């Protein structure tokens, strides 16, 4: 579980996005697009989920990308090449169903851009035509633009402040693509990953056009084996666990209001402990 390589991808507005390549032959062999790992930085630390961005089976390594925004991700960001993680478990969750859907729209917001990357590659290899939309608050927070642009048939970038690409939100582009292709019914699937408000809005837009939409949820996890219920989400009126039943769900079945409330449960405690440890 040694860190083979570390790279800071972006650093702006007090947020740093970091990529690490970790030695883990067994996970590298088994990991598939859409799955994640659970890691611990230290014995006393919490367990956090991170998407497997890529796996090199020949090298026995996996790549993880994360934003240093909470206590554990900030601790993780302090590790360097040659350091080791305390624990790493995976691959977790269900892999994405990869097949030829036809035309697919993939949407990534913030660090969610990293999470759509392995899905984009796999769907392209399966023969799909891809429209990729990525967005961030500002240009300096955008990641993997070159890699995704090379894979996409159509590629769009938005920034909240207009510092790069189109000023606005990913849903602005989504609305235009769907409206333009309404009569053709060109798109068979929308796949979105990003902040909860973004995924919620994508869900509302796509519902109006009656297009199947999948989202990969980043709900809070503690145990990640279905034992604790910390990652509970309400899907079509029934309780599901993101770690065991997800992380992907039909966006139109998600109780977005409930998910938003649960995601903020520990926000005050998180700020307190980061301040306590000067992180």
Secondary structure, DSSP 8 states (H G I E B T S, - for coil): -BEEEEEEEEEETTEEEEEEEEE-HHHHHH--TT-EEEEESSTTS--EEEE--EEETTTTEEEEEEE--SHHHHHHHH--TT-B-SEEEEEES--------SEEEEEEETTHHHHHHHHHHHHHHTT-EEEEEEEESSGGG--SHHHHHHH-SEEEEEETTSSSSEES-HHHHHHHHHHHTTTTT-EEEEEEES-HHHHHHHHHHHHHTT--EEEE-----SSSSSSS-TTEEEETTEEEEHHHH-SEEEGGGB-HHHHHHHHTTTHHHHHHHHHHTT-
